[in-house]
Amino acid sequence: MGALHEGHLSLMRQGHEICDRVCATIFVNPKQFAPSEDFETYPRGEGEDVAKLIAEGVDLLFAPDVSVMYPDNFATTVSVTGVSDGLCGAARPGFFDGVATVVSKLLLQALPDVAIFGEKDYQQLLVIRQAAQDLNIPVDVVGGPTVREADGLAMSSRNAYLTASERAIAPRLYEVLVEAAGKIADGAPAANACQAAITELTTAGFSDVDYVEARDAASLAPITKAANGPTRVLAAVRLSKARLIDNVGI
């Protein structure tokens, strides 16, 4: 959705490693925002974004406006069940319908062989992968590793909302997730580790904790006991205007 940072640019470099041409799409999707959310104020800077894409050797930018993506007679929604349940799907009703709809359109418009999405938005990655599979969109959906600041904070366009004092607190999210993942890997019940993480985040000063949960890495089914197979610990928290999400693998 624009406001490109090093995390986005790492996906462009990954694309160059595996494909002959790289296309980027930028579209701030109104269907991903609830009426109370930050669509109007979401960070935008197309001129800066274009300069960054040129510097990375990106071959094509597709940046449609809303009238192109959603003309007056637009009447279709793509809804993915299962992997969209709970987590951000519960905290932001309708969000993944907006994601699945717009990404399905963008994939069909661009028709890439490979599409790369960052693992920071892990649930979103699985929703997109499921939609592409179910709709027979001929694309290999690949995850790109989360890129972090030096102190561990996952890069995000919404980090721009953080005040100086909030920015000092924000890295604690990643630290707490790593601690929870370590406990689960050592055999601790997932529910206990996640509840301890919620307590730690609240104590650290996060204004709200939407969730901290351990889920199966492939299906996002809840993990109730110690991890048995690849697992992700996922969280969403708030610091004033900024909603931060992150996850770590086990």
C-alpha positions in Angstrom: 0.0 0.0 0.0 2.9 2.3 -0.6 5.0 4.3 2.0 7.8 1.9 1.0 10.4 1.0 3.5 13.3 -1.5 3.6 11.0 -4.4 4.3 9.1 -3.8 1.0 12.4 -3.2 -0.9 13.7 -6.5 0.3 10.8 -8.2 -1.5 11.9 -6.5 -4.7 15.4 -7.9 -4.3 14.0 -11.3 -3.6 12.1 -11.0 -6.8 15.2 -10.2 -8.8 16.8 -13.3 -7.4 14.1 -15.7 -8.7 12.5 -13.9 -11.7 13.6 -12.1 -14.9 11.3 -9.1 -14.3 9.9 -7.5 -11.2 6.6 -5.6 -11.1 5.4 -3.7 -8.0 1.8 -2.8 -7.3 0.8 0.1 -5.1 -2.8 0.7 -4.1 -4.1 2.0 -0.8 -7.1 -0.3 -0.6 -10.2 1.3 1.0 -11.8 -2.1 1.4 -9.1 -3.0 4.0 -10.2 -0.1 6.3 -13.1 0.0 8.7 -14.9 3.4 9.0 -13.1 4.1 12.2 -9.6 3.3 10.8 -6.9 5.4 9.2 -7.6 5.3 5.4 -7.5 9.1 5.0 -4.4 9.5 7.0 -2.5 6.3 6.0 1.1 7.2 5.0 1.4 8.0 1.3 4.3 9.2 -0.8 4.1 8.0 -4.4 6.9 10.2 -5.7 9.3 8.8 -3.0 8.1 5.3 -3.7 8.7 5.6 -7.4 12.3 6.8 -6.8 12.9 3.8 -4.5 11.6 1.4 -7.0 13.7 2.8 -9.7 16.8 2.6 -7.5 16.0 -1.1 -6.9 15.7 -1.8 -10.6 12.0 -2.6 -10.6 10.8 -3.0 -14.1 7.1 -2.0 -13.8 4.9 -0.2 -11.3 1.1 -0.6 -11.5 -0.5 2.1 -9.3 -4.2 2.3 -10.2 -6.7 4.7 -8.6 -9.9 3.6 -6.8 -12.1 4.1 -9.9 -10.0 1.5 -11.8 -10.1 -1.1 -9.1 -13.7 -0.5 -8.0 -15.8 1.0 -10.7 -19.4 2.0 -10.0 -20.8 -1.4 -10.9 -18.3 -3.4 -8.9 -20.2 -6.2 -7.0 -17.8 -9.0 -6.1 -16.1 -9.9 -2.8 -13.5 -12.7 -2.3 -13.9 -14.2 1.2 -11.4 -16.8 2.5 -12.5 -18.9 5.5 -10.3 -20.9 7.8 -7.0 -19.1 7.8 -8.8 -15.8 8.2 -10.5 -16.9 11.4 -9.4 -15.2 14.7 -6.3 -13.1 15.1 -6.6 -10.0 12.9 -9.7 -11.5 11.3 -11.5 -11.1 14.6 -9.9 -7.8 15.6 -10.6 -6.2 12.2 -13.9 -7.7 10.7 -14.0 -7.5 6.9 -10.3 -6.8 6.7 -9.3 -10.1 5.0 -12.2 -9.8 2.6 -10.7 -6.6 1.4 -7.3 -8.1 1.2 -8.4 -11.2 -0.7 -10.5 -9.2 -3.1 -7.9 -6.6 -4.1 -5.0 -9.0 -4.2 -7.0 -11.4 -6.4 -7.6 -8.5 -8.8 -4.0 -7.4 -8.7 -2.7 -10.9 -9.4 -5.1 -11.3 -12.3 -4.2 -7.9 -13.7 -0.4 -8.4 -13.4 -0.4 -12.2 -14.0 3.0 -12.8 -12.4 4.7 -16.2 -12.1 5.6 -15.5 -8.5 4.1 -13.1 -6.0 6.1 -12.2 -2.8 4.5 -11.0 0.4 6.2 -10.2 3.7 5.9 -12.7 6.6 5.4 -9.9 9.0 1.7 -10.0 7.8 1.7 -13.8 8.3 -2.0 -14.3 8.4 -2.4 -12.1 5.3 0.2 -14.3 3.5 -1.8 -17.4 4.2 -5.1 -15.8 3.2 -3.6 -14.7 -0.2 -2.0 -18.2 -0.7 -5.4 -19.8 -0.1 -7.3 -17.5 -2.3 -4.8 -18.0 -5.2 -5.0 -21.7 -4.8 -8.8 -21.9 -4.6 -9.4 -19.5 -7.5 -6.8 -21.3 -9.7 -4.8 -18.1 -10.1 -1.5 -19.4 -11.8 0.9 -17.8 -9.3 3.4 -19.2 -6.8 2.8 -17.1 -3.6 6.1 -16.8 -1.7 6.9 -15.4 1.8 9.6 -12.8 2.3 11.4 -12.8 5.7 10.4 -10.0 8.1 12.9 -7.1 8.0 13.6 -5.4 11.4 15.1 -2.3 12.7 18.4 -2.7 14.7 16.4 -3.0 17.9 14.1 -5.7 16.6 11.0 -3.7 15.7 9.5 -5.1 12.5 9.5 -2.5 9.8 6.0 -1.1 9.0 4.5 2.0 7.3 2.5 2.5 10.5 5.7 2.9 12.6 5.6 6.5 11.4 2.7 7.1 13.8 4.9 6.3 16.9 6.0 9.2 19.2 9.5 9.1 20.5 8.3 7.6 23.8 6.2 5.0 22.0 9.1 4.1 19.7 11.2 3.3 22.8 8.5 0.8 23.9 7.8 -0.8 20.6 10.8 -3.2 20.3 9.5 -5.0 23.4 6.9 -6.6 21.2 9.5 -8.7 19.4 11.4 -9.5 22.6 8.3 -10.8 24.3 7.3 -12.9 21.3 10.8 -14.5 21.2 10.5 -15.2 24.9 7.1 -16.9 24.4 8.3 -18.9 21.5 11.3 -20.1 23.5 9.0 -21.3 26.4 6.7 -23.2 24.0 9.7 -24.7 22.2 10.9 -25.9 25.7 7.6 -27.7 26.3 5.5 -25.1 28.1 1.8 -25.0 27.4 1.1 -22.5 24.6 -1.8 -20.9 26.5 0.4 -20.2 29.6 3.3 -18.7 27.5 0.9 -16.5 25.6 -0.9 -15.2 28.7 2.5 -14.4 30.2 3.4 -12.5 27.1 0.2 -10.5 27.3 1.0 -9.6 30.9 4.5 -8.5 29.9 3.3 -6.4 27.0 0.7 -4.7 29.2 3.4 -4.0 31.8 5.7 -2.6 29.2 3.2 0.1 28.4 1.3 -1.0 25.3 -2.1 0.6 25.4 -4.0 -2.5 24.2 -3.1 -6.1 23.3 -5.5 -7.4 20.7 -4.0 -10.9 20.9 -1.0 -13.1 21.5 -1.6 -16.6 20.2 0.3 -19.7 19.1 -1.0 -21.2 15.9 -0.1 -24.0 13.5 2.2 -22.4 10.9 0.4 -24.0 7.9 -3.2 -23.9 8.9 -3.3 -21.2 11.7 -5.3 -23.7 13.8 -4.9 -22.8 17.5 -2.2 -24.6 19.5 -3.4 -25.5 22.9 -0.5 -27.5 24.2 3.2 -27.5 23.6 4.1 -27.1 19.9 4.0 -30.2 17.9 5.3 -29.2 14.5 6.0 -25.8 12.9 4.3 -23.1 14.9 4.0 -19.3 14.8 3.4 -17.0 17.8 1.5 -14.0 16.5 0.6 -10.8 18.2 -1.2 -7.5 17.6 -0.8 -4.5 20.0 -1.5 -0.9 20.0 0.5 2.2 21.0 -1.8 5.1 20.8 -2.5 5.6 17.0 -0.3 2.8 15.9 -1.4 -0.9 15.6 1.6 -3.1 15.4 1.7 -6.8 14.4 4.5 -9.3 14.5 5.2 -13.0 14.7 8.0 -15.4 15.2 8.3 -19.1 14.2 9.1 -22.1 16.4 
